Amino acid sequence: MSAPSTVIVQSPPSASRLTRLIQSSIGQKLVIAATGVILSLFVLWHMAGNLLAFQGSEAIRKYALGLRMFPALLWAVRLGLLAAVGLHIWAYWVLSWKSWGARPAGYRVTAYEESSWASRTMRWTGPILLAFVIYHILHMTLGLKALHPNFDHNYDVYHNLVTGLQVVWVGVFYIVAALALGFHLWHGVWSLFQTIGISQPRYKSVARRLATIFTIVVVGGFIAVPLAILTGFLR
């Protein structure tokens, strides 16, 4: 009696190459870069929406209602952003573990000639931003009563914004989170240029300027609203 034959099923070459790429450090850096672009564009758009508060309650209310006109699209965007955040965190931690594993004993003297303070605080600004995103969703999106007792579920966004950020520690927390976002963005945008190969000296100053301008615009826009509410300019 002959032995049964064994059938070997091979994965498609394209899938195999993609898997190897994702498992490599280069692939994980590309994941961080791609998700970073998506999240950076989102925070820019979200910041621009927040600034409508300076045009009055009707302007920002129409903006909020416009987002809800297409619920399927809105949820697709939300799920896409959630996936981007998850992949961003995953790739960062995998690369960090690889880096720590390559030098488990550490160095006797740490020199920071090529790194910035922003790059050295990425491991702190990331968790701060994650905690803030969770809080922000519970506070301003879901209107959890324990966090926002004056929340109006009838899409009065201006009322929710003002009453929510009038609480001093909440307004300060939003400002601190915006500053953490600034450090994270500044280093992240600069790292994006390095990931895609634009790291030569002739590009260096341009990349840093673009990273700085983008960070200032986004952070300045995010800080403007809670600062205006805390000082009574918006009420």
Summary of the structure (lengths in Angstrom):
residues: 235
radius of gyration: 22.3
end to end distance: 88.2
largest distance: 90.1
contacts: 614
relative contact order: 0.12
helix: 75%
strand: 0%
